[in-house]
Amino acid sequence: MKLIEKYKDKIANLEDKDYIRSGFCWVNEDYKEILLEDINCLSFNSLYPNIIVGLYDSGYIDKKESSNIERIRYFLENKETIKEIEIYKREKLFTNSYFGILYKKYKEYEADSANMVIKLLYLFYLDFIKDNKDSIVYINVDEIFYKGNVNVDIGIGFIIENVDYLQVNAKGKYISYVEGELKLRGYRTPVKDATQGSFAYRNDVIVGDIKNKIISRIRERKLNKILN
């Protein structure tokens, strides 16, 4: 794994005060609270599980975890060909939950395996932001929203999706519009609407305003297309 090789000598020396212990999240202030058009979203494939396998191969995770690591490795390498639906669901659940398993197992140790995953991702993103800052709009753990092009050298597979419209209002709070579907992140907190007798969402005024802006932009695009 390229990422492991590049940063393996730095991980152990990274102290608690030098990195963010939660999932990495970063907002480019130049694009914050602005409705953007034609953004790319890069999503890493099984980011944490791939990093965990790489850490194990580099000796950062106890050999006692070998059977679990090989189980994860097998799933990552063969998930496209696993035909049995129940087996696929079971192995996917185990693979995606293994980071939490590591955290519980090793949390009493100063250099625990779960923190190694976070440290590694933190080091990568520091360099990634430095090299691509003008293009990056928002980073949320395993997703990167950006304009134009970015250079990604992490050794993990990814997919890229075009986002028609995007507005990032804060860390963990953004609204996107992809192929006719409005997606909310960080705004889905249901509250009881006493007047209507139904559930609504907090910050629905903000969401409504952005939705109206998107509708106006779509109409403008259609009109310009007709006129031109």
N, C-alpha and C positions, 0 to 999 in steps of 0.2 A: 504494500500500500504506500503510494507516494507520500501521502500526508504524514504517516507514521515516521517514515525515514527522515523527512525534513525536520520534524519537530521533536523527535524522540529524546534528543539530548536536552531539550528545554523544559519538557513536561515536569520532571522531578524537581526542578529548581524553581518552579512557579509557585509562589507562596499564596496563601489564602487572600491576602490583601490585594494581590495583583490581578485577580480575575473575578468575573461574575459567577456566582455559584448556581444561579438559576439558568434556564435556557437562554441562549444568546438572542438579544433583540436590539435592533439599532434603527433609528429613524434619521434620514437625511433632512436636516432642518430647512434646507433650500426648497424641498418639495412638500413639506408638512402643510396640511390643511388646504391643499390646492388640488382641484380636480384635474387629473392627468389623463391623457388619451394614448392609446396604443403602447401599452406597457408590456414587458415580458415578465413572466413568472417562472423561475427555475426552481424545480422541486427535486430534492435529492431522493434517491431510491433507498429506503430503509437506512437512513443516515446513522442513527445510533447503533443498530446491530452491526453494520459494516465497520464502524469505528471500534466496537468491542472486539470483533474478530481480529482486526489489525493490531489492537493493543495486546491481545493474547499472543499473537504470533511474534510480537516484539518483546515478550517476557514481562509485561506489566500486569497481567492477570494470573492469579494462582493456577498452577497446573491441575489442582483439584477440580477446576471447572472444565476440564478437557471434554468430558462427555457432553456437557451443555453447549460448549462452544462448537463442537463438531456437529451437533444437532442443528444449531443456528446456521452454520456454514452450509450444511447440506440443503437447508430450506432456501437460503439466498441463491444458491447455485442452481437449484432445480424447481423453483416455485412455478415457473412457466410450464413445466411438464407434469406437475402433480395433477392427476386426473380426479382422484377421489376428493370430493368436496369437503367431507368431514375431516379428513386428514389435513387438507390444506388449511381449513379454518383453525384446527388445533395447533398446527405448527406455526401459523402466522401469529396467533395469540401469544404463544410461548416466546417467539422471536421478538415481538414488539414489547412484551412485558419484562424482558430479561434485564433491561437497564434498572428497573425498579427492584428486581431481585438482587442485583449486585449491590445496590444502595443499602438495602436492608442487611445484607450479609456482612458488608465491610465498613459500615458507617462508624464503627468504633475505632477504626484505624486512621491515623493521620493521613496516610497516603492511600486512601481507599480507591478501588477500581472505578466506581461510579464518577468520582471527581476527576479521574484521569480522562474520562470521556469529555467532560465539560471543559477541562483545561485544553485539551487538544483542539476542540472546536473553537474555543476562544482565541487561541494562537493563530489558527487558520484565518478566522474572520478579521483579526487585526491586520494581517497582511493583505487580505482580500479588499478591505475597505481602503487601505492606503493605495493600492494599485488601481482601484476602480471607483473611487469616491464620486466622481462627477456623474457616473452612470447609475449608481445605486440609489434607489428610492427608499427601500425598506427591507430589512432582514428580520425574519422571525423563525429562529431555530433552523428548520430545514427548508425554508422558502426564501428566495431572493427575488425581489421585484426590482426591475431595472429598465433604463431606457437605452436604446442602441445596442451596444455589445459589451460583454465583460469577458475577462480571462479567468477561467475556472480550472485549477489544477489541484484536485483533491484526491483523485484515484477512486472516486465513487460515482456510479452511474446517476444520471438525472434526466428529467424530461423538461421541456420548455413549452409553456402555454401562453398564447397571446391574450392579454386582458384589455378589453375595449376601453374601460374606464376604471380609474382607481383613485381613491382619496384616503390618505393615511392621516388620522387625526391625533394619534398618540401611540405609544408602544402598546401593542395588543389590540388596537382599535383601528380597523380600516373597513372600507366598503368598496367592493369591486363589482364590475358588471361584465359578465362573460357570456357571449352568445345568447343574449336575451334574459339571462338570469342574474338577479341582484343577490350578492353574497355579503353577509354581515359577519364581522368578527369582533368580539368584545362588546357587542350591543345586545346579545341575546339573554338578557336578564328579565324573566317574566315577572310582572307585577299585576295584581288584581285591579281591574278597572271597575270601581264600585258603581259608576254611572251606567256602564254598558253590561255589567254582569259577565265580563269575559276577561281574558288575559291580554295584556299589551306588553310592549317592550319599553324599557327605560331608554331615554335619549331618542325616542321615535321622532321628535321634532327635528333633530339633527339628521337622522336618516331620511326623513321626508324631504328636507331641503336639498340634500344631495341627490336623492332620486329625481326630484324635479329638475335639477341642473342637468342630470344625465339625459332626461327626456328632451330637454330643450336642445342639448348638443346633438342628439340623434336627429331631431327635426331639422336643425341647421344643416347637418351633413346631407340629409336627403334633399333639401331645397337646393343646396349648392351643386349637388350632383345633377339635378334637373336643369338648373340654369346654365351649367357648364357643359 
